[in-house]
Amino acid sequence: MNRRTTRTIAAALSLSAALAISGCSSDSDAGDGKPELKVSGGYMPEPIDDKMAGAFMVIKNGSKAADKLTAVTSTLSGDVTIHETKDQKMQQVQALDVPANGELKLARGGDHIMFMGLKNKPKVGDKVTVELRFEKSDPVKVELDVKERTYQPQKTN
C-alpha cells in the first residue's frame, strides 16, 4: 500500500469510529441534547359558545433535560395562550416548566391552554389540532379530541 491509501483508510476508520461512538449514549436525551417529549390524553371540552375554550393534556419528559412550554398555535383561534392556576386564580404566563424525567399536567382547575375568539365552535367528536412550542424541543403537533363539557379523564397511578 502506498502512503496515500494508508492515510485514506486511517481517515475512514477514524470517521467510522467517531460516528459509532457518537451514536452510543447512555443518556436518555435525544442525540442533539433536546428533551424527549410525549403528549397524551389531549382533549378540549365542547365550548359553550365561540368566545373561548380550554384544552388539557399531559406532556411527559423522558429525558434528563428540562424544557418549557412557551407557545401554542391553532387554526381554531389566533389567540391561544398558556395559563396557570395558583390559589384558585387563573393567569396568563409566558411559559410552563416541563421538568426533566417528569411531566407537565394541563388539567381542569389547574394549568391549561386557553383559546379566545374561536373561528368556529367545535362539536363533540371533532378534533382540534394544536402545535406546542418549546424552549428546547422541536414543535409537537397534537390532535385534541372534543369531548362532552362534563368529561373527566380517568385517573391513572
N, C-alpha and C positions, 0 to 999 in steps of 0.2 A: 504494500500500500504506500501511496505517496503521502506527503505531509498534508496536502490539501484535503484528501479523502479522510485522513485521520481527524483533522480538525472538524470537518463536516459531521462525521459520526459522533465525535465528542460533543459537539453543539447540539445535535439531535437528541442524544442521550440526556444531556443536561436539561433541555427543554421538556422532554418526556417526564423526567423525574420531578421537575418543578410543577408541572401540570398535575401529576399524580398526587403529590403532597398537598397542593392547594385544594384538591377535591376531597381530601380526607380531613375531617374535622370532628372532634368530639363535642363541640359546641352545638347547641340546637338552633342557633341563629342561621338564617339563610347565608349562602356563600358571600353575599355582598354586605353582610352585617346588619341587614334590615330585620326587624322583628317579624315573626311568623304569626299572622293574624287570621283567625277563622271566625266567621259570623254565623250565628244560629238563632233560631226562634224569632226571626223578624216578622213583625205584624203591625198593622195600623187598625185601630178600631174604626168602624164606619163613622165618618164625620156627620154631625148633626146638620150642618149646612156647608156652604162653600167658603166660609170665612177662615176656619182653622182646623187642624188635625194634629194628632201626636203619633209618634212611631216609637217602637220599643224593640229591643233585641239584646243579645249578649255577644260581646266581642272578646274572644279568647286570645290570649297572647301566649304561645307555647315556646317562647324564647327567653334568653337572659337579658334582652334589651327592652327597656320600657319604651312606650310610644305615647302619642297624644292624638285623639280625635280632634281635628282642627276645623273641619268644614263638612257640610253635607249639601249636595245638589240634587235636584229632581226636576223632571219636566212637569210635575204636578203643580209646582209653585216656584216662583222666582225668589221667594223669601223663606228660606229654610234655615233654622237656627238651632244651636245646641243650648239646652237648658239644664241647670242643676237645681235640685230642691234641697234646701237646708232649713231646718227649723220650720218646716211646713210652708216655706216661701220659695216660689219659683223665680229664677232669674236667669237671663241670658248670660252665657260665658263664652269666651274665645276658644276654649279647648277643655277636654276632659281627659284625664290620665287613663292609659291602658297599661297597667303595671306589668313588669316582667314576670313571667310564669304565673300570670293571674288573669283577671277578666274585668271588663267594664260592663256592668249590668245597666241597661236602659230599661226601666220598668215603671209601671203606673205608680204615682206617688213619689217617684224618685227622679233621677236624671233621665232625660228623654230628648227626642228630636221634635221640634215644633215647626209645622207648616202654616204659613199665613197667606191669605188671599189665594185660595185654591183656584186653579184654572178650570177644574171640573170637580164634581163630587163623586168619588169612587163608591161603589156599592159592594156589599158582602160578596166575596168570591172573586173580586177583581184583584189584580196585582199592581203594585206601585213600585217602580224602580227608583232606587236612590244610589248615589255614588258617595261613598265615605272617603274622606281625605284625611291623611295622617301626616304628622310631622316627619316621620322617617320612612314609613312603608309606602308602597305604591297604592294608588286608589283601589278601592274594592267596590264592585257593583253588587247590590243586594236587591232581591225581589221581596217586597213586603206583601204578605197575604192580608187582604182587607177582611177583618173579622167582625162579628156582631159587637155592638157597643159594650156589652156586658162581658165579653170574652176575658177569661183569666187563664194564662198558660199554666200547665201542670208544673208543680214544683218538683225539681229533681235534687237528689242529695249527692 
